[in-house]
Amino acid sequence: LIFALILMLAALLWLVVAKEVWMLYLFAIVFGFAYGGIGTSQSPLVARLFGLSSHGLILGFVDFSFLIGAAVGPILTGYLFDVTSSYQSAFLVCGAIAIAGLVSIALLTPIRGKRGQPSV
């Protein structure tokens, strides 16, 4: 997940300076791999960090939070474009959110069971 977030951050920062069509294609490829990596690593990461007893509940909360961002993101991006006449500030905001996610993920630690082993 950390690697995917780093890829996503790199793609978003690349998009800020993209001026030609091939640069957009490169962004789409890198961002697509990053997005896929994030999506496929969520469920195993939740299981590893929090165990299986509440896996569905926690994964549901994670996915719900993701969907809130997916719903608010286009509205915020449109607003930023209307105010600045450019998408660059929106891409920078997305980059900042990726950095916040990267820091948050780096700080997560698995819960411990009765004998100090990760709870699974």
Biopython code that builds the backbone (N, CA, C, O; Angstrom):
import numpy as np
from Bio.PDB.StructureBuilder import StructureBuilder

atoms = [
    (1, "LEU", "N", (0.831, -1.187, 0.000)),
    (1, "LEU", "CA", (0.000, 0.000, 0.000)),
    (1, "LEU", "C", (0.874, 1.248, 0.000)),
    (1, "LEU", "O", (0.561, 2.231, -0.672)),
    (2, "ILE", "N", (1.958, 1.208, 0.746)),
    (2, "ILE", "CA", (2.861, 2.358, 0.769)),
    (2, "ILE", "C", (3.457, 2.586, -0.619)),
    (2, "ILE", "O", (3.527, 3.723, -1.087)),
    (3, "PHE", "N", (3.881, 1.515, -1.273)),
    (3, "PHE", "CA", (4.435, 1.646, -2.625)),
    (3, "PHE", "C", (3.397, 2.221, -3.587)),
    (3, "PHE", "O", (3.719, 3.079, -4.410)),
    (4, "ALA", "N", (2.151, 1.750, -3.487)),
    (4, "ALA", "CA", (1.088, 2.248, -4.363)),
    (4, "ALA", "C", (0.819, 3.732, -4.104)),
    (4, "ALA", "O", (0.600, 4.493, -5.048)),
    (5, "LEU", "N", (0.833, 4.147, -2.848)),
    (5, "LEU", "CA", (0.630, 5.568, -2.540)),
    (5, "LEU", "C", (1.784, 6.430, -3.046)),
    (5, "LEU", "O", (1.573, 7.558, -3.491)),
    (6, "ILE", "N", (2.997, 5.902, -2.977)),
    (6, "ILE", "CA", (4.140, 6.642, -3.529)),
    (6, "ILE", "C", (3.990, 6.780, -5.044)),
    (6, "ILE", "O", (4.250, 7.847, -5.599)),
    (7, "LEU", "N", (3.573, 5.701, -5.714)),
    (7, "LEU", "CA", (3.324, 5.779, -7.150)),
    (7, "LEU", "C", (2.233, 6.795, -7.476)),
    (7, "LEU", "O", (2.356, 7.570, -8.424)),
    (8, "MET", "N", (1.168, 6.781, -6.680)),
    (8, "MET", "CA", (0.073, 7.721, -6.912)),
    (8, "MET", "C", (0.546, 9.159, -6.724)),
    (8, "MET", "O", (0.213, 10.036, -7.521)),
    (9, "LEU", "N", (1.313, 9.394, -5.682)),
    (9, "LEU", "CA", (1.846, 10.731, -5.446)),
    (9, "LEU", "C", (2.732, 11.172, -6.607)),
    (9, "LEU", "O", (2.632, 12.308, -7.069)),
    (10, "ALA", "N", (3.592, 10.283, -7.077)),
    (10, "ALA", "CA", (4.464, 10.612, -8.208)),
    (10, "ALA", "C", (3.637, 10.923, -9.450)),
    (10, "ALA", "O", (3.944, 11.866, -10.180)),
    (11, "ALA", "N", (2.592, 10.140, -9.693)),
    (11, "ALA", "CA", (1.740, 10.381, -10.857)),
    (11, "ALA", "C", (1.032, 11.733, -10.750)),
    (11, "ALA", "O", (0.945, 12.465, -11.735)),
    (12, "LEU", "N", (0.534, 12.061, -9.574)),
    (12, "LEU", "CA", (-0.162, 13.337, -9.402)),
    (12, "LEU", "C", (0.786, 14.520, -9.559)),
    (12, "LEU", "O", (0.427, 15.532, -10.160)),
    (13, "LEU", "N", (1.979, 14.394, -9.026)),
    (13, "LEU", "CA", (2.956, 15.471, -9.199)),
    (13, "LEU", "C", (3.390, 15.579, -10.660)),
    (13, "LEU", "O", (3.634, 16.680, -11.154)),
    (14, "TRP", "N", (3.484, 14.449, -11.347)),
    (14, "TRP", "CA", (3.794, 14.445, -12.773)),
    (14, "TRP", "C", (2.700, 15.177, -13.551)),
    (14, "TRP", "O", (2.990, 15.908, -14.498)),
    (15, "LEU", "N", (1.452, 14.980, -13.151)),
    (15, "LEU", "CA", (0.330, 15.602, -13.845)),
    (15, "LEU", "C", (0.362, 17.125, -13.721)),
    (15, "LEU", "O", (-0.121, 17.830, -14.608)),
    (16, "VAL", "N", (0.920, 17.630, -12.638)),
    (16, "VAL", "CA", (1.016, 19.084, -12.459)),
    (16, "VAL", "C", (1.878, 19.701, -13.565)),
    (16, "VAL", "O", (1.588, 20.803, -14.032)),
    (17, "VAL", "N", (2.926, 19.005, -13.981)),
    (17, "VAL", "CA", (3.840, 19.556, -14.986)),
    (17, "VAL", "C", (3.560, 19.027, -16.393)),
    (17, "VAL", "O", (4.229, 19.434, -17.343)),
    (18, "ALA", "N", (2.591, 18.135, -16.543)),
    (18, "ALA", "CA", (2.296, 17.549, -17.855)),
    (18, "ALA", "C", (1.768, 18.611, -18.812)),
    (18, "ALA", "O", (0.841, 19.353, -18.488)),
    (19, "LYS", "N", (2.371, 18.672, -19.992)),
    (19, "LYS", "CA", (1.966, 19.650, -20.999)),
    (19, "LYS", "C", (1.634, 19.009, -22.346)),
    (19, "LYS", "O", (1.076, 19.664, -23.227)),
    (20, "GLU", "N", (1.977, 17.723, -22.507)),
    (20, "GLU", "CA", (1.756, 17.055, -23.783)),
    (20, "GLU", "C", (0.938, 15.784, -23.572)),
    (20, "GLU", "O", (0.823, 15.276, -22.457)),
    (21, "VAL", "N", (0.379, 15.288, -24.661)),
    (21, "VAL", "CA", (-0.511, 14.130, -24.573)),
    (21, "VAL", "C", (0.216, 12.897, -24.057)),
    (21, "VAL", "O", (-0.350, 12.157, -23.252)),
    (22, "TRP", "N", (1.460, 12.648, -24.492)),
    (22, "TRP", "CA", (2.182, 11.461, -24.030)),
    (22, "TRP", "C", (2.384, 11.503, -22.519)),
    (22, "TRP", "O", (2.452, 10.462, -21.867)),
    (23, "MET", "N", (2.481, 12.720, -21.964)),
    (23, "MET", "CA", (2.641, 12.849, -20.509)),
    (23, "MET", "C", (1.356, 12.435, -19.793)),
    (23, "MET", "O", (1.397, 11.869, -18.701)),
    (24, "LEU", "N", (0.227, 12.720, -20.416)),
    (24, "LEU", "CA", (-1.053, 12.288, -19.859)),
    (24, "LEU", "C", (-1.172, 10.768, -19.907)),
    (24, "LEU", "O", (-1.674, 10.156, -18.965)),
    (25, "TYR", "N", (-0.717, 10.157, -20.995)),
    (25, "TYR", "CA", (-0.747, 8.695, -21.102)),
    (25, "TYR", "C", (0.135, 8.052, -20.026)),
    (25, "TYR", "O", (-0.260, 7.070, -19.397)),
    (26, "LEU", "N", (1.315, 8.607, -19.825)),
    (26, "LEU", "CA", (2.199, 8.082, -18.789)),
    (26, "LEU", "C", (1.554, 8.219, -17.410)),
    (26, "LEU", "O", (1.627, 7.303, -16.591)),
    (27, "PHE", "N", (0.927, 9.362, -17.160)),
    (27, "PHE", "CA", (0.196, 9.547, -15.904)),
    (27, "PHE", "C", (-0.859, 8.464, -15.732)),
    (27, "PHE", "O", (-0.959, 7.854, -14.667)),
    (28, "ALA", "N", (-1.650, 8.221, -16.782)),
    (28, "ALA", "CA", (-2.746, 7.258, -16.694)),
    (28, "ALA", "C", (-2.231, 5.857, -16.376)),
    (28, "ALA", "O", (-2.852, 5.134, -15.597)),
    (29, "ILE", "N", (-1.112, 5.468, -16.966)),
    (29, "ILE", "CA", (-0.548, 4.136, -16.708)),
    (29, "ILE", "C", (-0.082, 4.019, -15.258)),
    (29, "ILE", "O", (-0.428, 3.063, -14.566)),
    (30, "VAL", "N", (0.701, 4.991, -14.805)),
    (30, "VAL", "CA", (1.233, 4.942, -13.434)),
    (30, "VAL", "C", (0.108, 5.060, -12.412)),
    (30, "VAL", "O", (0.075, 4.313, -11.434)),
    (31, "PHE", "N", (-0.813, 5.996, -12.636)),
    (31, "PHE", "CA", (-1.924, 6.182, -11.709)),
    (31, "PHE", "C", (-2.809, 4.936, -11.661)),
    (31, "PHE", "O", (-3.298, 4.560, -10.596)),
    (32, "GLY", "N", (-3.013, 4.298, -12.810)),
    (32, "GLY", "CA", (-3.824, 3.077, -12.844)),
    (32, "GLY", "C", (-3.210, 1.952, -12.038)),
    (32, "GLY", "O", (-3.914, 1.262, -11.300)),
    (33, "PHE", "N", (-1.898, 1.755, -12.169)),
    (33, "PHE", "CA", (-1.226, 0.731, -11.358)),
    (33, "PHE", "C", (-1.316, 1.082, -9.871)),
    (33, "PHE", "O", (-1.548, 0.204, -9.040)),
    (34, "ALA", "N", (-1.136, 2.350, -9.537)),
    (34, "ALA", "CA", (-1.211, 2.774, -8.135)),
    (34, "ALA", "C", (-2.608, 2.554, -7.571)),
    (34, "ALA", "O", (-2.761, 2.032, -6.467)),
    (35, "TYR", "N", (-3.613, 2.948, -8.320)),
    (35, "TYR", "CA", (-5.000, 2.808, -7.877)),
    (35, "TYR", "C", (-5.353, 1.330, -7.683)),
    (35, "TYR", "O", (-6.004, 0.957, -6.707)),
    (36, "GLY", "N", (-4.914, 0.501, -8.627)),
    (36, "GLY", "CA", (-5.151, -0.937, -8.498)),
    (36, "GLY", "C", (-4.435, -1.529, -7.304)),
    (36, "GLY", "O", (-4.969, -2.407, -6.626)),
    (37, "GLY", "N", (-3.222, -1.054, -7.041)),
    (37, "GLY", "CA", (-2.473, -1.540, -5.884)),
    (37, "GLY", "C", (-3.135, -1.176, -4.576)),
    (37, "GLY", "O", (-3.131, -1.959, -3.626)),
    (38, "ILE", "N", (-3.701, 0.010, -4.528)),
    (38, "ILE", "CA", (-4.398, 0.439, -3.311)),
    (38, "ILE", "C", (-5.649, -0.409, -3.114)),
    (38, "ILE", "O", (-5.913, -0.888, -2.011)),
    (39, "GLY", "N", (-6.410, -0.592, -4.178)),
    (39, "GLY", "CA", (-7.652, -1.362, -4.074)),
    (39, "GLY", "C", (-7.438, -2.805, -3.659)),
    (39, "GLY", "O", (-8.201, -3.340, -2.855)),
    (40, "THR", "N", (-6.406, -3.440, -4.200)),
    (40, "THR", "CA", (-6.191, -4.854, -3.893)),
    (40, "THR", "C", (-5.497, -5.080, -2.560)),
    (40, "THR", "O", (-5.553, -6.186, -2.021)),
    (41, "SER", "N", (-4.857, -4.079, -2.025)),
    (41, "SER", "CA", (-4.139, -4.280, -0.765)),
    (41, "SER", "C", (-4.965, -3.909, 0.468)),
    (41, "SER", "O", (-4.541, -4.188, 1.590)),
    (42, "GLN", "N", (-6.115, -3.298, 0.290)),
    (42, "GLN", "CA", (-6.911, -2.868, 1.445)),
    (42, "GLN", "C", (-7.387, -4.023, 2.309)),
    (42, "GLN", "O", (-7.181, -4.012, 3.522)),
    (43, "SER", "N", (-8.013, -5.007, 1.709)),
    (43, "SER", "CA", (-8.571, -6.105, 2.499)),
    (43, "SER", "C", (-7.493, -6.901, 3.244)),
    (43, "SER", "O", (-7.656, -7.148, 4.439)),
    (44, "PRO", "N", (-6.398, -7.312, 2.589)),
    (44, "PRO", "CA", (-5.358, -8.023, 3.337)),
    (44, "PRO", "C", (-4.718, -7.156, 4.426)),
    (44, "PRO", "O", (-4.361, -7.661, 5.491)),
    (45, "LEU", "N", (-4.576, -5.868, 4.165)),
    (45, "LEU", "CA", (-3.974, -4.991, 5.167)),
    (45, "LEU", "C", (-4.875, -4.849, 6.389)),
    (45, "LEU", "O", (-4.399, -4.873, 7.524)),
    (46, "VAL", "N", (-6.175, -4.702, 6.154)),
    (46, "VAL", "CA", (-7.119, -4.624, 7.279)),
    (46, "VAL", "C", (-7.060, -5.916, 8.085)),
    (46, "VAL", "O", (-7.063, -5.872, 9.315)),
    (47, "ALA", "N", (-7.007, -7.067, 7.413)),
    (47, "ALA", "CA", (-6.935, -8.348, 8.118)),
    (47, "ALA", "C", (-5.648, -8.447, 8.930)),
    (47, "ALA", "O", (-5.667, -8.918, 10.068)),
    (48, "ARG", "N", (-4.545, -8.013, 8.361)),
    (48, "ARG", "CA", (-3.258, -8.111, 9.063)),
    (48, "ARG", "C", (-3.193, -7.170, 10.254)),
    (48, "ARG", "O", (-2.668, -7.531, 11.308)),
    (49, "LEU", "N", (-3.721, -5.976, 10.091)),
    (49, "LEU", "CA", (-3.613, -4.979, 11.155)),
    (49, "LEU", "C", (-4.626, -5.187, 12.279)),
    (49, "LEU", "O", (-4.312, -4.975, 13.450)),
    (50, "PHE", "N", (-5.836, -5.600, 11.922)),
    (50, "PHE", "CA", (-6.909, -5.620, 12.922)),
    (50, "PHE", "C", (-7.487, -7.000, 13.184)),
    (50, "PHE", "O", (-8.385, -7.143, 14.014)),
    (51, "GLY", "N", (-6.988, -8.016, 12.494)),
    (51, "GLY", "CA", (-7.510, -9.355, 12.704)),
    (51, "GLY", "C", (-8.757, -9.614, 11.877)),
    (51, "GLY", "O", (-9.244, -8.737, 11.164)),
    (52, "LEU", "N", (-9.260, -10.831, 11.986)),
    (52, "LEU", "CA", (-10.403, -11.233, 11.172)),
    (52, "LEU", "C", (-11.739, -11.121, 11.883)),
    (52, "LEU", "O", (-12.784, -11.209, 11.240)),
    (53, "SER", "N", (-11.729, -10.929, 13.183)),
    (53, "SER", "CA", (-13.000, -10.942, 13.919)),
    (53, "SER", "C", (-13.919, -9.798, 13.510)),
    (53, "SER", "O", (-15.137, -9.974, 13.501)),
    (54, "SER", "N", (-13.387, -8.658, 13.179)),
    (54, "SER", "CA", (-14.206, -7.525, 12.742)),
    (54, "SER", "C", (-13.805, -7.047, 11.355)),
    (54, "SER", "O", (-13.970, -5.873, 11.023)),
    (55, "HIS", "N", (-13.285, -7.951, 10.557)),
    (55, "HIS", "CA", (-12.761, -7.585, 9.235)),
    (55, "HIS", "C", (-13.813, -6.886, 8.374)),
    (55, "HIS", "O", (-13.532, -5.844, 7.782)),
    (56, "GLY", "N", (-15.003, -7.439, 8.300)),
    (56, "GLY", "CA", (-16.055, -6.863, 7.463)),
    (56, "GLY", "C", (-16.442, -5.456, 7.891)),
    (56, "GLY", "O", (-16.615, -4.567, 7.058)),
    (57, "LEU", "N", (-16.574, -5.265, 9.186)),
    (57, "LEU", "CA", (-16.948, -3.947, 9.702)),
    (57, "LEU", "C", (-15.873, -2.906, 9.412)),
    (57, "LEU", "O", (-16.176, -1.805, 8.954)),
    (58, "ILE", "N", (-14.634, -3.255, 9.676)),
    (58, "ILE", "CA", (-13.535, -2.305, 9.472)),
    (58, "ILE", "C", (-13.335, -2.040, 7.987)),
    (58, "ILE", "O", (-13.155, -0.888, 7.591)),
    (59, "LEU", "N", (-13.362, -3.076, 7.157)),
    (59, "LEU", "CA", (-13.211, -2.879, 5.720)),
    (59, "LEU", "C", (-14.371, -2.059, 5.160)),
    (59, "LEU", "O", (-14.175, -1.242, 4.260)),
    (60, "GLY", "N", (-15.557, -2.268, 5.676)),
    (60, "GLY", "CA", (-16.703, -1.454, 5.264)),
    (60, "GLY", "C", (-16.496, 0.007, 5.593)),
    (60, "GLY", "O", (-16.830, 0.875, 4.786)),
    (61, "PHE", "N", (-15.951, 0.295, 6.762)),
    (61, "PHE", "CA", (-15.665, 1.679, 7.134)),
    (61, "PHE", "C", (-14.590, 2.280, 6.232)),
    (61, "PHE", "O", (-14.705, 3.429, 5.803)),
    (62, "VAL", "N", (-13.541, 1.498, 5.945)),
    (62, "VAL", "CA", (-12.466, 1.967, 5.060)),
    (62, "VAL", "C", (-13.028, 2.276, 3.673)),
    (62, "VAL", "O", (-12.736, 3.326, 3.101)),
    (63, "ASP", "N", (-13.830, 1.364, 3.137)),
    (63, "ASP", "CA", (-14.403, 1.577, 1.807)),
    (63, "ASP", "C", (-15.389, 2.739, 1.797)),
    (63, "ASP", "O", (-15.441, 3.496, 0.828)),
    (64, "PHE", "N", (-16.175, 2.890, 2.870)),
    (64, "PHE", "CA", (-17.098, 4.011, 2.960)),
    (64, "PHE", "C", (-16.343, 5.335, 2.977)),
    (64, "PHE", "O", (-16.747, 6.292, 2.317)),
    (65, "SER", "N", (-15.258, 5.388, 3.724)),
    (65, "SER", "CA", (-14.437, 6.598, 3.758)),
    (65, "SER", "C", (-13.870, 6.897, 2.379)),
    (65, "SER", "O", (-13.820, 8.055, 1.962)),
    (66, "PHE", "N", (-13.446, 5.864, 1.675)),
    (66, "PHE", "CA", (-12.935, 6.024, 0.315)),
    (66, "PHE", "C", (-14.025, 6.586, -0.604)),
    (66, "PHE", "O", (-13.756, 7.464, -1.425)),
    (67, "LEU", "N", (-15.247, 6.082, -0.465)),
    (67, "LEU", "CA", (-16.344, 6.547, -1.304)),
    (67, "LEU", "C", (-16.730, 7.994, -1.007)),
    (67, "LEU", "O", (-17.137, 8.726, -1.909)),
    (68, "ILE", "N", (-16.604, 8.405, 0.242)),
    (68, "ILE", "CA", (-16.855, 9.817, 0.570)),
    (68, "ILE", "C", (-15.862, 10.698, -0.184)),
    (68, "ILE", "O", (-16.237, 11.715, -0.768)),
    (69, "GLY", "N", (-14.603, 10.301, -0.164)),
    (69, "GLY", "CA", (-13.590, 11.050, -0.916)),
    (69, "GLY", "C", (-13.874, 11.043, -2.408)),
    (69, "GLY", "O", (-13.682, 12.054, -3.084)),
    (70, "ALA", "N", (-14.334, 9.898, -2.930)),
    (70, "ALA", "CA", (-14.647, 9.804, -4.356)),
    (70, "ALA", "C", (-15.842, 10.679, -4.734)),
    (70, "ALA", "O", (-15.931, 11.155, -5.866)),
    (71, "ALA", "N", (-16.751, 10.888, -3.798)),
    (71, "ALA", "CA", (-17.910, 11.742, -4.064)),
    (71, "ALA", "C", (-17.566, 13.228, -3.936)),
    (71, "ALA", "O", (-18.046, 14.046, -4.720)),
    (72, "VAL", "N", (-16.745, 13.573, -2.962)),
    (72, "VAL", "CA", (-16.403, 14.976, -2.713)),
    (72, "VAL", "C", (-15.316, 15.455, -3.680)),
    (72, "VAL", "O", (-15.291, 16.631, -4.044)),
    (73, "GLY", "N", (-14.423, 14.564, -4.095)),
    (73, "GLY", "CA", (-13.293, 14.934, -4.939)),
    (73, "GLY", "C", (-13.660, 15.672, -6.215)),
    (73, "GLY", "O", (-13.104, 16.740, -6.471)),
    (74, "PRO", "N", (-14.572, 15.152, -7.027)),
    (74, "PRO", "CA", (-14.922, 15.867, -8.259)),
    (74, "PRO", "C", (-15.565, 17.231, -8.005)),
    (74, "PRO", "O", (-15.352, 18.172, -8.770)),
    (75, "ILE", "N", (-16.339, 17.335, -6.948)),
    (75, "ILE", "CA", (-16.959, 18.621, -6.627)),
    (75, "ILE", "C", (-15.897, 19.633, -6.222)),
    (75, "ILE", "O", (-15.914, 20.775, -6.682)),
    (76, "LEU", "N", (-14.967, 19.212, -5.357)),
    (76, "LEU", "CA", (-13.882, 20.092, -4.936)),
    (76, "LEU", "C", (-12.981, 20.460, -6.121)),
    (76, "LEU", "O", (-12.544, 21.605, -6.240)),
    (77, "THR", "N", (-12.708, 19.493, -6.987)),
    (77, "THR", "CA", (-11.886, 19.762, -8.161)),
    (77, "THR", "C", (-12.561, 20.771, -9.080)),
    (77, "THR", "O", (-11.908, 21.685, -9.584)),
    (78, "GLY", "N", (-13.843, 20.617, -9.301)),
    (78, "GLY", "CA", (-14.583, 21.579, -10.121)),
    (78, "GLY", "C", (-14.576, 22.972, -9.516)),
    (78, "GLY", "O", (-14.427, 23.967, -10.225)),
    (79, "TYR", "N", (-14.738, 23.035, -8.207)),
    (79, "TYR", "CA", (-14.702, 24.330, -7.528)),
    (79, "TYR", "C", (-13.326, 24.983, -7.675)),
    (79, "TYR", "O", (-13.228, 26.170, -7.988)),
    (80, "LEU", "N", (-12.267, 24.205, -7.448)),
    (80, "LEU", "CA", (-10.915, 24.752, -7.582)),
    (80, "LEU", "C", (-10.637, 25.212, -9.014)),
    (80, "LEU", "O", (-9.956, 26.215, -9.224)),
    (81, "PHE", "N", (-11.159, 24.484, -9.990)),
    (81, "PHE", "CA", (-10.988, 24.916, -11.376)),
    (81, "PHE", "C", (-11.744, 26.223, -11.634)),
    (81, "PHE", "O", (-11.223, 27.123, -12.293)),
    (82, "ASP", "N", (-12.967, 26.327, -11.116)),
    (82, "ASP", "CA", (-13.748, 27.553, -11.305)),
    (82, "ASP", "C", (-13.060, 28.763, -10.683)),
    (82, "ASP", "O", (-13.104, 29.862, -11.237)),
    (83, "VAL", "N", (-12.430, 28.561, -9.538)),
    (83, "VAL", "CA", (-11.781, 29.665, -8.835)),
    (83, "VAL", "C", (-10.445, 30.039, -9.477)),
    (83, "VAL", "O", (-10.123, 31.222, -9.588)),
    (84, "THR", "N", (-9.662, 29.039, -9.901)),
    (84, "THR", "CA", (-8.300, 29.306, -10.365)),
    (84, "THR", "C", (-8.132, 29.194, -11.884)),
    (84, "THR", "O", (-7.084, 29.572, -12.407)),
    (85, "SER", "N", (-9.128, 28.688, -12.598)),
    (85, "SER", "CA", (-9.056, 28.434, -14.042)),
    (85, "SER", "C", (-7.935, 27.455, -14.400)),
    (85, "SER", "O", (-7.388, 27.509, -15.501)),
    (86, "SER", "N", (-7.603, 26.576, -13.479)),
    (86, "SER", "CA", (-6.549, 25.589, -13.691)),
    (86, "SER", "C", (-6.818, 24.382, -12.793)),
    (86, "SER", "O", (-7.396, 24.499, -11.712)),
    (87, "TYR", "N", (-6.384, 23.231, -13.274)),
    (87, "TYR", "CA", (-6.497, 22.018, -12.468)),
    (87, "TYR", "C", (-5.270, 21.783, -11.595)),
    (87, "TYR", "O", (-5.273, 20.867, -10.773)),
    (88, "GLN", "N", (-4.238, 22.575, -11.751)),
    (88, "GLN", "CA", (-2.994, 22.334, -11.020)),
    (88, "GLN", "C", (-3.192, 22.357, -9.506)),
    (88, "GLN", "O", (-2.623, 21.525, -8.799)),
    (89, "SER", "N", (-3.982, 23.290, -9.003)),
    (89, "SER", "CA", (-4.193, 23.326, -7.551)),
    (89, "SER", "C", (-4.937, 22.078, -7.073)),
    (89, "SER", "O", (-4.677, 21.581, -5.977)),
    (90, "ALA", "N", (-5.859, 21.573, -7.890)),
    (90, "ALA", "CA", (-6.576, 20.348, -7.521)),
    (90, "ALA", "C", (-5.624, 19.161, -7.479)),
    (90, "ALA", "O", (-5.722, 18.317, -6.588)),
    (91, "PHE", "N", (-4.695, 19.091, -8.444)),
    (91, "PHE", "CA", (-3.722, 18.002, -8.444)),
    (91, "PHE", "C", (-2.797, 18.108, -7.234)),
    (91, "PHE", "O", (-2.403, 17.091, -6.664)),
    (92, "LEU", "N", (-2.456, 19.308, -6.850)),
    (92, "LEU", "CA", (-1.613, 19.499, -5.657)),
    (92, "LEU", "C", (-2.359, 19.099, -4.387)),
    (92, "LEU", "O", (-1.770, 18.510, -3.480)),
    (93, "VAL", "N", (-3.647, 19.414, -4.317)),
    (93, "VAL", "CA", (-4.450, 18.994, -3.168)),
    (93, "VAL", "C", (-4.514, 17.467, -3.110)),
    (93, "VAL", "O", (-4.396, 16.880, -2.034)),
    (94, "CYS", "N", (-4.699, 16.828, -4.260)),
    (94, "CYS", "CA", (-4.701, 15.361, -4.299)),
    (94, "CYS", "C", (-3.350, 14.803, -3.855)),
    (94, "CYS", "O", (-3.290, 13.791, -3.157)),
    (95, "GLY", "N", (-2.274, 15.461, -4.258)),
    (95, "GLY", "CA", (-0.945, 15.048, -3.818)),
    (95, "GLY", "C", (-0.786, 15.170, -2.313)),
    (95, "GLY", "O", (-0.204, 14.296, -1.671)),
    (96, "ALA", "N", (-1.306, 16.261, -1.749)),
    (96, "ALA", "CA", (-1.239, 16.451, -0.299)),
    (96, "ALA", "C", (-2.047, 15.374, 0.426)),
    (96, "ALA", "O", (-1.632, 14.884, 1.477)),
    (97, "ILE", "N", (-3.184, 15.012, -0.130)),
    (97, "ILE", "CA", (-3.986, 13.941, 0.470)),
    (97, "ILE", "C", (-3.245, 12.611, 0.375)),
    (97, "ILE", "O", (-3.306, 11.806, 1.304)),
    (98, "ALA", "N", (-2.548, 12.369, -0.732)),
    (98, "ALA", "CA", (-1.754, 11.149, -0.861)),
    (98, "ALA", "C", (-0.626, 11.123, 0.175)),
    (98, "ALA", "O", (-0.324, 10.070, 0.737)),
    (99, "ILE", "N", (-0.010, 12.268, 0.426)),
    (99, "ILE", "CA", (1.038, 12.333, 1.453)),
    (99, "ILE", "C", (0.441, 12.041, 2.829)),
    (99, "ILE", "O", (1.038, 11.308, 3.617)),
    (100, "ALA", "N", (-0.723, 12.601, 3.121)),
    (100, "ALA", "CA", (-1.375, 12.331, 4.400)),
    (100, "ALA", "C", (-1.706, 10.845, 4.537)),
    (100, "ALA", "O", (-1.538, 10.267, 5.611)),
    (101, "GLY", "N", (-2.173, 10.231, 3.459)),
    (101, "GLY", "CA", (-2.441, 8.790, 3.487)),
    (101, "GLY", "C", (-1.179, 7.976, 3.684)),
    (101, "GLY", "O", (-1.180, 6.980, 4.408)),
    (102, "LEU", "N", (-0.109, 8.398, 3.044)),
    (102, "LEU", "CA", (1.173, 7.718, 3.181)),
    (102, "LEU", "C", (1.674, 7.765, 4.624)),
    (102, "LEU", "O", (2.135, 6.756, 5.157)),
    (103, "VAL", "N", (1.584, 8.921, 5.245)),
    (103, "VAL", "CA", (2.013, 9.067, 6.639)),
    (103, "VAL", "C", (1.114, 8.236, 7.547)),
    (103, "VAL", "O", (1.600, 7.567, 8.458)),
    (104, "SER", "N", (-0.191, 8.275, 7.304)),
    (104, "SER", "CA", (-1.134, 7.508, 8.124)),
    (104, "SER", "C", (-0.864, 6.015, 8.042)),
    (104, "SER", "O", (-0.866, 5.326, 9.062)),
    (105, "ILE", "N", (-0.634, 5.515, 6.841)),
    (105, "ILE", "CA", (-0.372, 4.090, 6.657)),
    (105, "ILE", "C", (0.950, 3.700, 7.313)),
    (105, "ILE", "O", (1.060, 2.625, 7.903)),
    (106, "ALA", "N", (1.943, 4.563, 7.212)),
    (106, "ALA", "CA", (3.249, 4.266, 7.811)),
    (106, "ALA", "C", (3.164, 4.175, 9.336)),
    (106, "ALA", "O", (3.972, 3.485, 9.959)),
    (107, "LEU", "N", (2.205, 4.856, 9.934)),
    (107, "LEU", "CA", (2.069, 4.853, 11.390)),
    (107, "LEU", "C", (1.220, 3.709, 11.930)),
    (107, "LEU", "O", (1.188, 3.489, 13.141)),
    (108, "LEU", "N", (0.529, 2.971, 11.052)),
    (108, "LEU", "CA", (-0.308, 1.864, 11.512)),
    (108, "LEU", "C", (0.547, 0.704, 12.008)),
    (108, "LEU", "O", (1.579, 0.383, 11.419)),
    (109, "THR", "N", (0.108, 0.085, 13.089)),
    (109, "THR", "CA", (0.770, -1.112, 13.605)),
    (109, "THR", "C", (-0.294, -2.166, 13.896)),
    (109, "THR", "O", (-1.412, -1.822, 14.280)),
    (110, "PRO", "N", (0.035, -3.441, 13.720)),
    (110, "PRO", "CA", (-0.947, -4.497, 13.986)),
    (110, "PRO", "C", (-1.314, -4.547, 15.463)),
    (110, "PRO", "O", (-0.501, -4.236, 16.334)),
    (111, "ILE", "N", (-2.563, -4.947, 15.726)),
    (111, "ILE", "CA", (-2.945, -5.178, 17.113)),
    (111, "ILE", "C", (-2.266, -6.452, 17.585)),
    (111, "ILE", "O", (-1.950, -7.327, 16.778)),
    (112, "ARG", "N", (-2.043, -6.559, 18.859)),
    (112, "ARG", "CA", (-1.343, -7.724, 19.425)),
    (112, "ARG", "C", (-2.326, -8.604, 20.175)),
    (112, "ARG", "O", (-3.231, -8.124, 20.856)),
    (113, "GLY", "N", (-2.122, -9.907, 20.030)),
    (113, "GLY", "CA", (-2.951, -10.876, 20.736)),
    (113, "GLY", "C", (-2.460, -11.047, 22.171)),
    (113, "GLY", "O", (-1.679, -10.244, 22.682)),
    (114, "LYS", "N", (-2.934, -12.100, 22.795)),
    (114, "LYS", "CA", (-2.619, -12.362, 24.210)),
    (114, "LYS", "C", (-1.144, -12.630, 24.443)),
    (114, "LYS", "O", (-0.624, -12.302, 25.509)),
    (115, "ARG", "N", (-0.464, -13.213, 23.482)),
    (115, "ARG", "CA", (0.938, -13.571, 23.678)),
    (115, "ARG", "C", (1.887, -12.659, 22.896)),
    (115, "ARG", "O", (3.028, -13.040, 22.633)),
    (116, "GLY", "N", (1.444, -11.492, 22.531)),
    (116, "GLY", "CA", (2.289, -10.555, 21.831)),
    (116, "GLY", "C", (2.400, -10.787, 20.343)),
    (116, "GLY", "O", (3.115, -10.060, 19.653)),
    (117, "GLN", "N", (1.689, -11.810, 19.827)),
    (117, "GLN", "CA", (1.716, -12.087, 18.405)),
    (117, "GLN", "C", (0.613, -11.268, 17.710)),
    (117, "GLN", "O", (-0.411, -10.956, 18.319)),
    (118, "PRO", "N", (0.832, -10.925, 16.433)),
    (118, "PRO", "CA", (-0.243, -10.216, 15.712)),
    (118, "PRO", "C", (-1.526, -11.039, 15.724)),
    (118, "PRO", "O", (-1.498, -12.246, 15.485)),
    (119, "SER", "N", (-2.622, -10.397, 15.997)),
    (119, "SER", "CA", (-3.927, -11.063, 16.048)),
    (119, "SER", "C", (-4.419, -11.308, 14.634)),
    (119, "SER", "O", (-4.516, -10.379, 13.833)),
    (120, "VAL", "N", (-4.732, -12.576, 14.324)),
    (120, "VAL", "CA", (-5.212, -12.913, 12.975)),
    (120, "VAL", "C", (-6.502, -13.660, 13.058)),
    (120, "VAL", "O", (-7.067, -14.033, 12.030)),
]
sb = StructureBuilder()
sb.init_structure("model")
sb.init_model(0)
sb.init_chain("A")
sb.init_seg("    ")
for serial, (resi, resn, name, xyz) in enumerate(atoms, 1):
    if name == "N":
        sb.init_residue(resn, " ", resi, " ")
    sb.init_atom(name, np.array(xyz, "f"), 0.0, 1.0, " ", f" {name:<3s}", serial, name[0])
structure = sb.get_structure()
